[in-house]
């Protein structure tokens, strides 16, 4: 039986939707992207990959904060 990870499917959808040129997007496409992308974040957040991304962003933010002092 074939199983599909919803987060991976959502990432593929986001990738193909954002590949288009910005000038060619309509208002409804922009609104749809604004809903799809946070939904991807919600799906990825509890996964090990999501935790790695969050840790990396925390370290980057900490490094930038310390460098500015």
N, C-alpha and C positions, 0 to 999 in steps of 0.2 A: 504494500500500500504506500502511496506517495503522500508525504506530508509537506506542507508549506509553512515556513516560519513567517508569521504575519509581519514582523519587523523587517525582514529581508524583502518581502513583497512590497511593503510601503517604501523602503529605500529605493527600490527599482523604479517605482512610480514617481517618486520625487526626482530622481536622476533624470528620467526622460522628460518630465514636465519642465524642469529648470534648464534643460539643454537649449530650449528655444530662445531666440533673441528677445530681449526685454521689450523692444519697440513693438513686436508683433503680438504681445499679450493683450487680451481684453480685460476689462475690469472684473468680469466673473472669473477669469482664469487666475487673476491675482488673489481674489478672495479664496478660491479653492486652494491655492498654494499656501495661503496664510493659515488654513485649517489643517492641511495635510502635513506640513512640516512640524508643527508642535505635536501632532499625533504621533509622528515618528519618534520624536524625543521621549514621549510618554512610554512608548513601547520599548525603547532601547534602555531607558534609565535603570530598570531593575536587573538588567542582564549584566554579566561580567564585562562585556564590551562597553556597555554604558558606564559602568563604574570606572573602567580604565580611562575613558574619555573625560569623565568628571575629575578624576585624580590628576590627569595631565593638565586640564584647564586650571585646576586649583594651584598646581605648582607653577604654571606659567604666570598666573595672576600674582602669586606671592613673589616670584622673581622680579616682575615688573614693579611691584610696590616697593620692594627692597632696593631696587636700582634707582628709583626716583628719590630716595631719601638721601 
